[in-house]
Amino acid sequence: MDNKQKIEIFYDGSCPLCRAEIEAIELHDEHGIFAKTDCSSVEFDQTPYLAEGISREAMMTYLHLRTSNGEWLIGVNAFELIYRSLGLNTAAYMWGGKMTRPLTSRLYPWIARNRNLLSLTGLPYLFQVWGKCAARRAYQRSQACHGGKCSIQEKGRI
């Protein structure tokens, strides 16, 4: 997949919680569908995005995502697409399911505003552990398949 076809994630790389989540996403992105852009970097230039009404400040406040067709998704909608694109349907449902979206839509702005404080609680470490465990399970599933047949049944991904 070339860079023009990738889904681009814009995140605050100065935030330990944000970095940990991006690292967990990278562990699952085996097909390279995501490009990641750290908006906190001094090299980040907001100029091309201002024409689309998106500022660096907005990207630093909430996670932003731009699809390959140029559509922007922010916060809960972005996380839902990320996890669905990775085949992590349970995580996608936790963000965007009928029952959970009202809660996550209210909770995410609070999390985003308090992410640096939350980073001190150990949440980044939990993301790292989750990402590594899920990647290990995916590897084990891939090793159980030979000749187009799998010796285990897929139970849905977390």
Secondary structure, DSSP 4 states (H G I P E B T S, - for coil): --GGGSEEEEE-TT-HHHHHHHHHHHHH-TT--EEEEETTSTT---HHHHTTT--HHHHHHS-EEE-TTS-EEETHHHHHHHHHHTT-HHHHHHHH-TTTHHHHHHHHHHHHHTHHHHHTTTHHHHHHHHHHHHHHHHHHHHHTEETTEESS------
